[in-house]
């Protein structure tokens, strides 16, 4: 099913992801770990010390997929989900 998109959906999604206390990336997921390190906001071309309020459209393929997967949570701004009972080793 396609992810809902609206004006500002990228920014809303990034802010929602940033609201998690922790994001755990498995050591084998080297590309997504690099994306999280490289993902950034645009910088003013005249003064590199000024960070603009616009996300850079680079290093974002995996992060975009994460935003799409979390789309229902992004739109629900009332509560953060609890993953306390989640066990990645559960079968």
C-alpha positions as CSV (number, residue, x, y, z in Angstrom):
1,X,0.0,0.0,0.0
2,X,1.4,3.4,-0.8
3,X,2.5,5.8,1.9
4,X,0.5,8.9,2.4
5,X,2.3,12.1,1.3
6,X,1.4,15.7,2.1
7,X,3.1,19.0,2.1
8,X,5.8,18.7,4.8
9,X,5.5,14.9,5.1
10,X,9.2,14.4,4.8
11,X,9.9,17.0,7.6
12,X,7.1,15.5,9.7
13,X,8.5,12.0,9.3
14,X,12.1,13.1,10.2
15,X,10.9,14.9,13.3
16,X,8.8,11.9,14.4
17,X,11.9,9.6,13.9
18,X,14.0,12.0,15.9
19,X,11.5,11.9,18.7
20,X,12.4,8.2,19.5
21,X,14.7,7.9,22.5
22,X,17.0,5.6,20.6
23,X,17.4,4.2,17.0
24,X,19.2,0.9,16.9
25,X,20.9,-0.1,13.7
26,X,22.2,-3.6,13.4
27,X,26.0,-3.7,12.8
28,X,25.4,-5.6,9.5
29,X,23.3,-2.8,8.2
30,X,26.3,-0.7,7.2
31,X,24.5,1.3,4.5
32,X,21.6,2.5,6.7
33,X,24.1,3.3,9.4
34,X,26.0,5.5,6.9
35,X,22.8,7.1,5.8
36,X,22.0,8.1,9.4
37,X,25.5,9.6,9.8
38,X,25.3,11.5,6.4
39,X,21.7,12.7,6.4
40,X,21.6,16.4,6.9
41,X,20.0,19.8,6.4
42,X,21.1,22.1,3.6
43,X,23.8,24.6,4.3
44,X,23.8,28.2,3.1
45,X,26.1,28.3,0.0
46,X,27.3,31.8,1.0
47,X,28.0,31.0,4.6
48,X,28.6,27.3,5.4
49,X,28.1,28.1,9.1
50,X,24.4,28.7,8.5
51,X,22.2,25.6,8.5
52,X,19.0,26.0,6.5
53,X,15.6,24.6,7.6
54,X,15.5,22.4,4.5
55,X,16.6,18.7,4.3
56,X,19.2,17.8,1.8
57,X,17.9,15.3,-0.8
58,X,20.9,12.9,-0.4
59,X,21.6,9.9,1.7
60,X,18.0,9.2,2.3
61,X,16.8,6.0,0.5
62,X,16.7,3.8,3.6
63,X,15.5,6.7,5.8
64,X,12.7,7.3,3.3
65,X,11.7,3.6,3.5
66,X,11.7,3.9,7.3
67,X,9.4,6.9,7.1
68,X,7.0,5.1,4.7
69,X,6.9,2.1,7.1
70,X,6.2,4.4,10.1
71,X,3.6,6.5,8.2
72,X,0.7,5.6,10.5
73,X,2.8,6.6,13.5
74,X,3.9,9.9,11.8
75,X,0.3,10.9,11.3
76,X,-0.6,10.0,14.9
77,X,1.1,12.8,16.8
78,X,-0.7,12.1,20.1
79,X,1.4,9.2,21.4
80,X,4.7,7.5,20.8
81,X,4.5,3.7,20.4
82,X,6.0,1.5,23.1
83,X,8.3,-1.3,22.0
84,X,9.0,-2.4,25.6
85,X,7.6,-5.9,24.9
86,X,9.3,-6.2,21.5
87,X,12.0,-8.8,21.4
88,X,14.0,-9.0,18.1
89,X,15.0,-12.6,18.9
90,X,11.5,-13.8,19.5
91,X,10.4,-16.6,17.0
